Amino acid sequence: MSIPHYIYIDDEKDDSITSLIHGLNDTQQVCVELLNLSHGETFDSLTDKIRLSVSSNNVNGILIDLCLNGEGENRLNFTAAPVAQHIRSLASDKTLQSLPIILCSTDEKLKRTYNTDKVSHDLYDYKFVKGQDIKWEKVRAKMCSLVEGYPILVDGDLTTILNLSNEEIKDFDSRIFDRFISGKDHSSHEYAQFIIKDLLQHPGVLIKEKTLAARLGIDIDQSPEWFKLLEILKPSLQYTGVFASGWQRFWSHRLNDLFKRISGGASWVSLNAEERVKIIVKSYGLNGIKPAAPLKFASSSYFDTVCEATKKPLDSMEGYEVYESYELRPWQDPKYISFLGIAQDTYHDKITVKESELNRFKINREDLKK
């Protein structure tokens, strides 16, 4: 497959836009080309340009600025949302191929506009912040992964999409996949939204590397053989379905099964970090694996999650639940922040703690002072 080709839609045409395009193109694994706009471009003329570009230029995806009606020299009279909605509608009608749409904007605009317009969130597959500290390889990996994955979604076969057997899929909570087994047709974008938003972006059925380490009781920073262990575990635990190359995740149910096998039937939940690590060291002969210690102000090492502020192992019973702007699915786990994370007061830009949890924190803090 040739490298993915994205068109980039932005009302700006300055050095920041050039830098963004060069930053992505310099990875040499994705091609981003600015779509030429004219001042006063109408909605119909823009969407016609997009349709023509996708149809004739082997375009695989769209990168779009949130506020096309900003202060740029090619300022339009509309934002990204109606454009993205129109593209999704064309794909549903089979007028246009279904393809990923990625949103990018400044942090200020995302907070002011995107965060308050939750209805539009499902239009986009991924978003990132424009700025000086873009992690080019991370963004590039997701852009490539989305282009690789979208064609796989066309047939709607869950075994292919998730790279799981029918038997394994049947073992999950039926509510997870029910809507896709009902016989109703779903668009590629609906499958993409489900995989990304319901599985990959939130802990539950799938977990990140640091959560995997926490559930094994391991301190990654103090364990020089962590990556050796990770390579041993990947064939059994790693998610290898659609978009796996952009989102490294691990099956939580497979971790449960694997730990019971190596422990002689014991669940990791019933053991503290030292006990879990002893079993791992004995099973794999890796002496460079060290148990994690509780964070300051915490006492339990029955870790099952990570603190959202420190990214260190945490027992959720000692954590404070983070507020999320949507209702969690039954198979998704809440996110938590530690006492230390709140006390350090460095998390406010990205984490909101539930009001009831903040009140509990204040009570705990007063008790600690006493």
Protein Blocks (a to p, Z undefined) as FASTA:
>chain_A
ZZdddddddfbdcfklmmmmmmmmmnopaccddddddehiafklmmmmmmmmmmmnopab
dcddfblmlmbfkbcfbdfklmmmmmmmmmmnomaccddddddddfklmmmmmmmmmmlm
mmpgbdcdedjklcfklmmmmmmmmmmmmmmmmnopaklmnopafklmmmpcfklmmmmm
nopacdfklmmmmmmmmmmmpgcjbccfklmmmmnopafklmmklmmmmmmmmmmmpccb
ehklmmccddfklmmmmmmmmnoopafklpcfklmmmmmmmmnopakbccddddehiabf
cdfbdcfklopacdfklmccdddfbdcdfkbccddddfklmmnopmmmmpccdfklmmmm
mmmmmmmmZZ
